Amino acid sequence: MSETGLHKRPLLIPAAIAALMLFGALGDWPYGYYLTLRLVVCGISAYTAFVAYEWQQTWAAWLFAGIALLFNPFVPVHLPKELWQVIDVACGVLFIAIMAILRERRHTRTKRELNTTRKAVRIPGTPYNGTKLSIFVTL
């Protein structure tokens, strides 16, 4: 079964939504938009941090965990509007960058996995029908 592009890149749509909302925050909006922005960006940042952690990209996990804390709606960070505009643009660029950079990689073997030895073990009591029956046991 082939995997779709969204399966390999589950951050594509959420990161695009966050980036669009962050760039849209440069306009003059009512307070409700900025409250919604905090909620959406916090949630998407937390999800991005989780996916990055699962894919062993710790730099991205820490970066987006920090963004989630900055935009959390429960304990809001109060900064001047001019500073928020700079932060919004910077975070929007980071979301666009993460869409291009972070993708699921195929499993590569670690050094420990490469250095293990394999031994073929014959299971007692199994019939031998001319083919080699063995189980590979990693030690």
C-alpha positions in Angstrom: 0.0 0.0 0.0 1.5 3.4 -1.0 1.6 6.2 1.5 0.0 9.5 0.6 1.9 12.8 0.9 -0.2 13.9 3.9 0.8 10.7 5.7 4.4 11.5 5.3 3.8 15.2 6.1 1.1 15.5 8.6 2.2 19.0 9.5 1.5 20.4 6.1 -2.1 21.7 6.6 -1.9 22.7 10.3 1.3 24.6 9.7 -0.2 26.4 6.7 -3.2 27.4 8.8 -1.0 28.7 11.6 1.2 30.6 9.1 -1.8 32.2 7.4 -3.3 33.2 10.7 0.0 34.6 12.0 0.5 36.7 8.8 -3.1 37.8 9.0 -2.5 39.1 12.5 -0.6 42.0 11.0 -3.9 43.6 10.2 -6.2 45.5 12.5 -8.6 42.9 14.0 -10.9 42.8 17.0 -9.6 41.2 20.2 -11.4 37.9 19.4 -9.1 37.2 16.4 -6.0 37.5 18.6 -7.6 35.2 21.2 -8.4 32.7 18.5 -4.9 33.1 17.1 -3.4 32.2 20.5 -5.5 29.1 20.8 -4.9 27.9 17.2 -1.1 28.6 17.2 -0.7 27.1 20.7 -2.4 23.9 19.6 -0.7 23.6 16.3 2.7 24.3 17.9 2.1 21.7 20.6 1.1 19.2 17.8 4.2 20.1 15.8 6.4 19.7 18.9 4.9 16.2 19.5 5.4 15.1 15.9 9.0 16.5 15.8 9.7 14.6 19.1 8.3 11.4 17.7 10.5 11.8 14.6 13.5 12.4 16.8 13.9 16.0 15.7 14.6 17.4 19.1 15.6 20.9 17.9 12.1 21.3 16.3 10.4 19.8 19.3 12.0 22.4 21.7 11.4 25.3 19.3 7.7 24.6 18.8 7.2 23.8 22.5 8.6 27.3 23.2 6.2 28.8 20.6 3.3 26.9 22.2 4.2 28.4 25.6 4.5 31.9 24.1 1.1 31.7 22.5 -0.7 29.8 25.2 -4.2 31.3 25.9 -4.3 30.2 29.5 -1.4 32.3 30.9 -1.1 35.0 28.2 2.2 36.8 27.7 1.6 40.5 27.4 3.9 42.4 25.0 3.6 45.6 23.0 1.7 45.2 19.6 4.9 46.1 17.6 6.8 43.3 19.3 3.9 40.9 18.7 4.0 41.8 15.0 7.7 40.8 14.7 7.0 37.6 16.6 4.0 36.8 14.4 6.1 37.2 11.2 9.0 35.2 12.7 6.7 32.3 13.8 4.9 32.4 10.5 8.2 32.0 8.7 9.1 29.1 11.0 5.8 27.3 10.3 6.5 27.7 6.5 10.0 26.4 7.0 8.9 23.4 9.1 6.5 22.4 6.3 9.5 22.2 3.9 12.0 20.7 6.3 10.2 18.2 8.5 9.0 15.0 6.9 8.8 11.5 8.1 12.0 9.6 7.3 12.3 5.9 6.8 13.7 4.0 9.7 17.5 3.9 9.6 19.4 1.5 11.7 21.2 2.8 14.7 24.8 1.8 15.4 23.6 -0.7 18.1 21.3 -2.4 15.6 24.1 -2.6 13.0 26.5 -4.1 15.5 24.2 -6.9 16.7 24.8 -10.5 15.7 22.2 -12.7 14.4 22.1 -16.5 14.9 19.8 -19.0 13.2 18.0 -21.1 15.7 16.3 -24.3 14.8 13.0 -24.9 16.7 12.9 -28.4 18.2 10.0 -30.5 17.2 9.3 -28.7 13.9 9.3 -30.8 10.7 12.1 -30.3 8.2 10.6 -30.2 4.7 13.8 -29.5 2.8 13.7 -25.7 3.3 15.7 -24.1 6.0 13.5 -23.1 8.9 15.2 -20.6 11.2 14.4 -17.7 13.5 16.8 -14.8 13.6 17.4 -13.8 17.2 19.1 -10.5 17.9 21.5 -10.7 20.8 
